[in-house]
Amino acid sequence: MNTTERLAQAQLDAYNAGDIDAFAACYAADVEVYMLGGELLYRGRDALRAQYGPYFEANPNLHAALLNRTIQGDFAIDHEHVTGFAKGGELFAVAIYEVREELIQKVWFIK
């Protein structure tokens, strides 16, 4: 397993465990998170923690099932089925992770 795949899996495992510390540790201090097409959602590990910490607390049964993963160089492309929302429902999403210097540097979401 290369670094890109290892980090994609580590952040997915931490997401499913609701472990904000392990989740944030997979990302660069200056990570940039976008919607595909260019909209910047937030920048920085602190912003990532602020986004996901309360999200994990509000949704303790959250689970992202990996439907497919493609690794291409420094990029991991994950297709996920997310369930366990406190308010019910489900979500299918695609996340693209760019890994540089042993951490996830950029993320693009397609929902």
PLY file of the C-alpha trace (Angstrom):
ply
format ascii 1.0
element vertex 111
property float x
property float y
property float z
element edge 110
property int vertex1
property int vertex2
end_header
0.00 0.00 0.00
1.53 3.34 -1.01
1.33 6.59 0.98
-1.64 7.89 -1.00
-3.70 4.77 -0.40
-2.59 4.53 3.24
-3.70 8.12 3.96
-7.01 7.71 2.12
-7.73 4.61 4.20
-6.51 6.14 7.48
-8.78 9.17 7.13
-11.72 6.92 6.18
-11.13 4.71 9.22
-10.90 7.77 11.49
-14.08 9.22 9.91
-15.94 5.99 10.61
-14.64 5.94 14.20
-15.62 9.59 14.71
-12.03 10.25 15.83
-11.37 13.90 15.03
-7.73 13.74 16.15
-6.83 10.77 13.94
-8.88 12.25 11.09
-7.20 15.66 11.25
-3.74 14.07 11.52
-4.11 12.81 7.93
-4.33 16.36 6.57
-1.74 19.09 6.01
-1.86 22.16 8.26
-2.78 24.22 5.18
-5.14 21.69 3.54
-7.58 23.13 1.01
-11.03 21.58 0.61
-13.12 22.33 -2.48
-16.30 21.37 -4.24
-15.30 20.13 -7.68
-15.50 23.10 -9.98
-13.53 25.43 -7.77
-15.62 26.55 -4.77
-13.28 26.66 -1.75
-15.14 25.26 1.26
-12.40 25.88 3.82
-8.65 26.05 4.26
-6.49 24.68 7.06
-6.50 21.83 9.54
-8.14 24.04 12.20
-11.04 24.75 9.84
-11.28 21.03 9.06
-11.50 20.29 12.81
-14.15 23.00 13.23
-16.17 21.43 10.41
-15.87 17.75 11.33
-15.63 17.81 15.14
-19.25 18.91 15.68
-20.33 16.77 12.70
-18.92 13.64 14.34
-20.49 14.55 17.70
-23.92 15.16 16.16
-23.78 11.93 14.11
-22.22 9.21 16.31
-23.39 6.41 13.98
-21.88 7.98 10.88
-20.37 5.46 8.48
-18.86 5.86 5.02
-18.75 2.58 3.11
-16.11 2.57 0.40
-17.72 1.51 -2.87
-14.66 2.03 -5.04
-11.17 3.50 -4.75
-8.81 4.42 -7.57
-5.20 5.38 -6.88
-3.42 7.34 -9.59
-0.03 8.68 -8.52
-0.57 11.21 -5.71
-4.37 11.08 -6.08
-6.94 8.83 -4.43
-10.50 8.89 -5.75
-13.06 7.39 -3.38
-16.72 6.67 -4.13
-18.57 6.37 -0.82
-22.02 5.58 0.55
-22.52 7.54 3.78
-25.16 6.52 6.32
-25.82 6.96 10.04
-26.93 10.58 10.00
-28.81 11.51 13.18
-31.63 12.93 11.03
-31.70 9.87 8.77
-31.01 9.64 5.09
-27.98 8.68 3.11
-25.48 10.27 0.80
-23.44 9.05 -2.14
-20.28 11.09 -2.59
-17.01 11.13 -4.47
-13.90 12.53 -2.80
-10.61 13.20 -4.54
-7.55 13.46 -2.28
-4.20 14.87 -3.37
-1.27 13.72 -1.24
1.98 15.68 -0.98
4.74 15.45 1.61
3.07 12.50 3.39
-0.25 14.32 4.09
-3.48 15.11 2.27
-2.95 18.59 0.80
-6.13 19.10 -1.22
-9.59 17.57 -1.36
-12.34 17.93 -3.94
-15.88 16.69 -3.25
-18.55 15.74 -5.76
-22.00 15.30 -4.23
0 1
1 2
2 3
3 4
4 5
5 6
6 7
7 8
8 9
9 10
10 11
11 12
12 13
13 14
14 15
15 16
16 17
17 18
18 19
19 20
20 21
21 22
22 23
23 24
24 25
25 26
26 27
27 28
28 29
29 30
30 31
31 32
32 33
33 34
34 35
35 36
36 37
37 38
38 39
39 40
40 41
41 42
42 43
43 44
44 45
45 46
46 47
47 48
48 49
49 50
50 51
51 52
52 53
53 54
54 55
55 56
56 57
57 58
58 59
59 60
60 61
61 62
62 63
63 64
64 65
65 66
66 67
67 68
68 69
69 70
70 71
71 72
72 73
73 74
74 75
75 76
76 77
77 78
78 79
79 80
80 81
81 82
82 83
83 84
84 85
85 86
86 87
87 88
88 89
89 90
90 91
91 92
92 93
93 94
94 95
95 96
96 97
97 98
98 99
99 100
100 101
101 102
102 103
103 104
104 105
105 106
106 107
107 108
108 109
109 110
